[in-house]
Amino acid sequence: MFQKAGKALLLFLLFMVIFMTPVISEAAVPKIKVDDLNSIWGEENLVIIDVQKQSDWEESDKMIQGAVREDPEKTAEWMKNYPRDKKFVLYCA
């Protein structure tokens, strides 16, 4: 399923938002590999969010099917729209 994205796809922000704080440092967020994401693909509580810049997203050929695109500069605005009991994978290619 993620072969299309290829190994160049860097999945870099996996976090649970049950007790999420508004600002999380990159060092505090676990990273996930493509194989690990494949193993949880299809879970009902999984939300995959593409946080590429708009211009990069428009030119990219590395997109995960079913991912939602959100502006990385406006995280505080859009995160409040997602249920806090979900598992989130944010990625940027």
NUTORZA-835326 format. One line per 5 residues: number of its first residue (from 0); their letters; for each residue x, y, z of N, C-alpha, C. Coordinates in steps of 0.001 Angstrom, whole numbers. Layout:
REM residues N
NUM) A) X:Y:Z:X:Y:Z:X:Y:Z ~ ...
//
This chain:
REM residues 93
0) MFQKA) 821:-1192:0:0:0:0:866:1257:0 ~ 2010:1225:673:2864:2404:740:4049:2324:-205 ~ 4088:1268:-1025:5182:1144:-1962:5220:2328:-2910 ~ 4055:2857:-3266:3978:4011:-4168:4753:5187:-3581 ~ 4665:5349:-2295:5372:6452:-1649:6869:6190:-1617
5) GKALL) 7254:4935:-1620:8664:4569:-1670:9395:4850:-382 ~ 10633:4426:-367:11442:4576:831:11844:6010:1097 ~ 11714:6877:75:12064:8278:265:11080:8987:1177 ~ 9935:8362:1360:8917:8980:2212:9378:8909:3663 ~ 9485:10040:4271:9902:10103:5662:8681:10305:6536
10) LFLLF) 8393:9288:7328:7293:9418:8277:7931:9849:9585 ~ 7548:10991:10067:8335:11504:11173:7574:11960:12401 ~ 6317:11944:12425:5684:12376:13658:4524:11450:14005 ~ 4747:10563:14962:3680:9681:15404:3387:10032:16852 ~ 2151:10286:17144:1866:10571:18533:420:10289:18870
15) MVIFM) 199:9987:20108:-1141:9790:20629:-1590:11136:21179 ~ -2854:11484:20992:-3312:12798:21414:-4292:12733:22576 ~ -4276:11647:23280:-5162:11558:24434:-4856:12676:25424 ~ -3565:12915:25681:-3160:13977:26600:-2255:14973:25889 ~ -2563:15221:24624:-1705:16073:23809:-1669:17504:24325
20) TPVIS) -498:18073:24326:-339:19484:24673:-250:20279:23380 ~ -541:21580:23408:-534:22375:22186:810:22387:21462 ~ 1911:22336:22195:3222:22376:21569:4007:21151:22010 ~ 4477:20380:21031:5268:19189:21313:6571:19329:20555 ~ 7688:19171:21257:8967:19278:20572:9181:18054:19699
25) EAAVP) 9915:18220:18619:10179:17112:17699:10870:15958:18397 ~ 11749:16262:19340:12471:15215:20057:11535:14347:20890 ~ 10394:14882:21305:9465:14146:22155:8497:13266:21363 ~ 8515:13356:20046:7564:12621:19215:8242:11395:18623 ~ 7671:10215:18851:8281:9012:18277:8173:9006:16755
30) KIKVD) 9135:8352:16127:9126:8223:14674:8652:6826:14316 ~ 8128:6687:13109:7612:5408:12654:8165:5115:11262 ~ 8461:3846:11025:8949:3421:9711:7773:2954:8864 ~ 7989:2915:7558:6942:2512:6627:6392:1130:6992 ~ 7261:181:7302:6803:-1173:7655:5907:-1150:8893
35) DLNSI) 6255:-309:9865:5436:-211:11077:4084:422:10768 ~ 4082:1411:9905:2819:2027:9509:1956:1026:8750 ~ 2581:228:7891:1830:-815:7182:1128:-1750:8154 ~ 1760:-2026:9287:1178:-2974:10248:-44:-2405:10973 ~ -185:-1089:11025:-1354:-503:11685:-2336:109:10684
40) WGEEN) -1995:32:9386:-2850:572:8329:-4241:-34:8429 ~ -5239:795:8330:-6615:326:8357:-7240:309:9744 ~ -6451:553:10784:-7035:618:12126:-8037:1768:12179 ~ -9140:1530:12823:-10224:2513:12873:-9811:3818:13546 ~ -8899:3739:14502:-8524:4946:15249:-7313:5671:14654
45) LVIID) -6881:5279:13452:-5701:5870:12824:-6087:7024:11898 ~ -5397:8150:12061:-5573:9305:11178:-4194:9652:10627 ~ -4078:9691:9310:-2805:10029:8669:-2938:11430:8083 ~ -2007:12298:8483:-2075:13698:8064:-795:14083:7327 ~ -963:14612:6135:138:15097:5311:371:16554:5684
50) VQKQS) 1547:16873:6188:1841:18238:6622:2898:18909:5747 ~ 2910:18552:4475:3813:19236:3552:3327:20663:3331 ~ 4248:21547:3016:3854:22897:2614:2997:22777:1365 ~ 2089:23703:1164:1152:23654:36:1875:23463:-1290 ~ 2922:24252:-1538:3628:24163:-2819:4301:22805:-2983
55) DWEES) 4867:22262:-1910:5490:20942:-1970:4440:19860:-2201 ~ 3302:20009:-1556:2225:19032:-1689:1706:18990:-3129 ~ 1544:20149:-3734:1033:20211:-5099:1982:19563:-6102 ~ 3280:19599:-5820:4276:19040:-6728:4683:17617:-6382 ~ 4240:17114:-5255:4699:15815:-4765:4039:14637:-5468
60) DKMIQ) 4824:13586:-5646:4283:12318:-6128:4309:11286:-4999 ~ 4590:11743:-3787:4692:10869:-2621:3562:11198:-1652 ~ 2402:10645:-1943:1225:10869:-1104:687:9528:-636 ~ 216:9496:575:-382:8278:1114:-1881:8342:868 ~ -2393:7311:237:-3822:7251:-56:-4614:7319:1247
65) GAVRE) -5598:8197:1283:-6443:8348:2468:-5949:9377:3464 ~ -4749:9918:3221:-4221:10941:4131:-4983:12247:3930 ~ -5062:13017:4991:-5681:14333:4966:-4545:15353:4947 ~ -4641:16352:4086:-3608:17383:4050:-3988:18550:4940 ~ -3057:18937:5805:-3259:20088:6687:-2040:20990:6607
70) DPEKT) -2253:22266:6863:-1187:23269:6828:-296:23111:8056 ~ 1001:22872:7874:1894:22692:9017:2084:23960:9852 ~ 1753:25094:9279:1889:26368:9998:671:26683:10866 ~ -394:25894:10746:-1631:26188:11463:-2099:25001:12308 ~ -1157:24290:12882:-1466:23088:13659:-2477:23352:14764
75) AEWMK) -2298:24417:15505:-3203:24718:16621:-4643:24898:16147 ~ -4814:25395:14941:-6163:25612:14407:-6847:24308:14014 ~ -6139:23406:13308:-6801:22209:12814:-6793:21035:13780 ~ -5862:20978:14704:-5822:19836:15631:-7062:19780:16520 ~ -7652:20914:16814:-8847:20911:17657:-10051:20289:16950
80) NYPRD) -9963:20083:15648:-11052:19478:14887:-11012:17953:14879 ~ -9955:17365:15415:-9814:15907:15429:-10108:15363:16830 ~ -10745:14209:16899:-11004:13595:18211:-9693:13277:18926 ~ -9669:13479:20215:-8451:13284:20988:-8128:11818:21249 ~ -9043:10929:20936:-8795:9511:21210:-8244:8772:19993
85) KKFVL) -7782:9487:18992:-7230:8879:17779:-5712:8757:17871 ~ -5166:7912:17022:-3723:7772:16857:-3382:8513:15573 ~ -2429:9432:15649:-2094:10268:14506:-712:9968:13977 ~ -602:9929:12666:688:9875:11981:729:11101:11085 ~ 1695:11955:11336:1898:13127:10490:3116:12850:9646
90) YCA) 3058:13187:8376:4215:12942:7530:4447:14086:6575 ~ 5696:14140:6132:6128:15130:5170:7129:14433:4267 ~ 6945:14521:2966:7851:13831:2034:8868:14792:1478
//
